[in-house]
Amino acid sequence: MAKGKFQKWLEPDGLLLLEGWARDGLTDEQIAANCGITASTLYAWKDKYSEISEALKRGKEVVDIQVENALLKRALGYRYDEVTREKVKDPVTGFSCLSTTKKVTKEVLPDITAQIFWLKNRRPDKWRDKPVDTSGEDKENNLLRAITDSAQEDLNTDDLPETE
């Protein structure tokens, strides 16, 4: 690593570039490669220079929000207009241009997989794969109690020596 290589990335243009790469969805490893450094160096820079860490967070936050919005849209379903354009020749000028020939409103039905994913992550208390079963714990405790009680009943106290 060239001495002082990090300085370029602390300048406004460098920070903007880092943020843009993060916003484009690049991983830290890919961003490090774009900077000409190793991923471990980038991690060290993020720890040492809050400006770099913040630029990457800002970029990733934008994409995360976009993905959340897309997932929610897909989970709920939506409508959109599909426009068909065809190349037609203008009779007056003789030039070809694109002209709208058909407009159809289509509907994307709610996606059950997206709904499940959303609910499991946003409401794990209600939507986890395996809900916590406290009755299983009670069964174990009851079984242990029954075994203990049975062992005590089997024990004949008359056979024990008296203590004073």
C-alpha positions as CSV (number, residue, x, y, z in Angstrom):
1,M,0.0,0.0,0.0
2,A,1.3,3.4,-1.0
3,K,1.9,5.7,2.0
4,G,-1.0,8.1,2.4
5,K,-3.2,6.4,-0.1
6,F,-6.2,6.9,2.2
7,Q,-5.9,10.7,1.8
8,K,-7.4,10.6,-1.7
9,W,-10.5,8.9,-0.2
10,L,-10.9,11.5,2.5
11,E,-11.3,14.3,0.0
12,P,-14.9,15.2,-1.1
13,D,-14.5,13.6,-4.6
14,G,-13.2,10.4,-3.0
15,L,-15.9,10.2,-0.4
16,L,-18.5,10.8,-3.1
17,L,-17.1,8.0,-5.2
18,L,-17.2,5.6,-2.2
19,E,-20.8,6.6,-1.5
20,G,-21.7,6.1,-5.1
21,W,-20.1,2.6,-5.2
22,A,-22.0,1.6,-2.1
23,R,-25.2,3.0,-3.5
24,D,-24.6,1.0,-6.7
25,G,-24.7,-2.1,-4.5
26,L,-21.0,-3.0,-4.5
27,T,-19.7,-5.0,-1.6
28,D,-16.9,-3.8,0.6
29,E,-14.6,-6.2,-1.1
30,Q,-15.5,-4.8,-4.5
31,I,-15.1,-1.2,-3.3
32,A,-11.7,-2.1,-1.9
33,A,-10.6,-3.5,-5.2
34,N,-11.8,-0.3,-6.9
35,C,-9.7,1.7,-4.5
36,G,-6.7,-0.5,-5.2
37,I,-6.5,-1.9,-1.7
38,T,-7.4,-5.1,0.2
39,A,-10.7,-5.5,2.0
40,S,-8.8,-5.6,5.3
41,T,-7.3,-2.2,4.6
42,L,-10.8,-0.8,3.8
43,Y,-12.1,-2.2,7.1
44,A,-9.1,-0.6,8.9
45,W,-9.9,2.7,7.2
46,K,-13.5,2.5,8.2
47,D,-12.5,2.0,11.8
48,K,-9.9,4.8,11.7
49,Y,-11.7,7.4,9.5
50,S,-15.3,8.1,10.3
51,E,-15.7,10.0,7.0
52,I,-15.1,6.9,5.0
53,S,-17.4,4.8,7.2
54,E,-20.2,7.4,7.0
55,A,-19.9,7.7,3.2
56,L,-20.3,4.0,2.8
57,K,-23.2,3.9,5.3
58,R,-25.0,6.7,3.4
59,G,-24.6,4.9,0.1
60,K,-25.8,1.6,1.4
61,E,-28.7,3.1,3.3
62,V,-30.2,4.5,0.0
63,V,-30.1,1.1,-1.6
64,D,-31.4,-0.7,1.5
65,I,-34.4,1.6,1.5
66,Q,-35.0,1.1,-2.2
67,V,-34.9,-2.7,-1.7
68,E,-37.3,-2.5,1.3
69,N,-39.7,-0.4,-0.8
70,A,-39.5,-2.9,-3.7
71,L,-40.1,-5.8,-1.4
72,L,-43.1,-4.2,0.2
73,K,-44.5,-3.2,-3.2
74,R,-44.1,-6.8,-4.4
75,A,-45.6,-8.2,-1.2
76,L,-48.7,-6.0,-1.5
77,G,-49.1,-6.2,-5.3
78,Y,-49.4,-3.3,-7.6
79,R,-50.7,-2.1,-11.0
80,Y,-48.7,-0.6,-13.9
81,D,-49.3,0.6,-17.4
82,E,-47.7,-1.3,-20.2
83,V,-47.2,0.9,-23.2
84,T,-46.5,-0.6,-26.7
85,R,-44.7,1.6,-29.2
86,E,-44.1,0.8,-32.8
87,K,-41.9,2.4,-35.4
88,V,-44.2,4.2,-37.9
89,K,-43.4,6.4,-40.9
90,D,-44.7,10.0,-40.7
91,P,-46.6,10.5,-44.0
92,V,-45.8,14.2,-44.1
93,T,-42.1,14.2,-43.3
94,G,-41.2,10.6,-44.3
95,F,-39.2,10.1,-41.1
96,S,-39.7,7.1,-38.9
97,C,-40.7,7.7,-35.2
98,L,-42.0,5.7,-32.3
99,S,-45.8,5.9,-31.8
100,T,-47.8,4.5,-29.0
101,T,-50.1,1.8,-30.4
102,K,-51.4,0.2,-27.2
103,K,-51.7,1.0,-23.5
104,V,-52.7,-1.8,-21.1
105,T,-53.0,-1.6,-17.3
106,K,-51.6,-4.8,-15.8
107,E,-51.7,-6.1,-12.3
108,V,-49.0,-7.9,-10.4
109,L,-50.6,-10.0,-7.7
110,P,-49.3,-9.9,-4.1
111,D,-46.3,-12.3,-3.7
112,I,-46.7,-14.7,-0.9
113,T,-43.0,-15.4,-0.6
114,A,-42.3,-11.7,-0.3
115,Q,-45.0,-11.5,2.4
116,I,-43.6,-14.3,4.4
117,F,-40.1,-12.9,4.1
118,W,-41.3,-9.5,5.2
119,L,-43.3,-10.8,8.2
120,K,-40.6,-13.2,9.4
121,N,-38.1,-10.3,9.5
122,R,-40.3,-7.5,10.6
123,R,-42.5,-9.5,13.1
124,P,-40.4,-12.5,14.3
125,D,-42.4,-12.6,17.5
126,K,-45.4,-13.7,15.6
127,W,-44.0,-15.1,12.4
128,R,-40.9,-17.2,13.2
129,D,-40.6,-20.6,11.6
130,K,-40.7,-22.5,14.9
131,P,-42.7,-20.6,17.6
132,V,-41.4,-21.0,21.1
133,D,-43.3,-23.9,22.7
134,T,-43.3,-23.4,26.5
135,S,-45.6,-26.4,26.9
136,G,-42.6,-28.6,26.0
137,E,-40.7,-27.2,29.0
138,D,-43.7,-27.9,31.2
139,K,-43.8,-31.5,30.0
140,E,-40.2,-32.0,30.9
141,N,-40.7,-30.4,34.3
142,N,-43.8,-32.6,34.9
143,L,-41.9,-35.7,33.9
144,L,-39.0,-34.9,36.1
145,R,-41.4,-34.2,39.0
146,A,-43.2,-37.5,38.4
147,I,-39.9,-39.5,38.4
148,T,-38.8,-37.8,41.6
149,D,-42.2,-38.4,43.3
150,S,-42.1,-42.0,42.2
151,A,-38.6,-42.5,43.6
152,Q,-39.6,-41.0,46.9
153,E,-42.6,-43.3,47.2
154,D,-40.5,-46.3,46.4
155,L,-38.1,-45.4,49.2
156,N,-39.3,-47.1,52.3
157,T,-38.6,-44.8,55.2
158,D,-39.0,-47.6,57.7
159,D,-35.8,-49.2,56.4
160,L,-33.8,-46.1,57.3
161,P,-32.0,-45.8,60.6
162,E,-33.5,-43.3,63.0
163,T,-31.6,-40.1,63.6
164,E,-31.8,-38.2,66.8
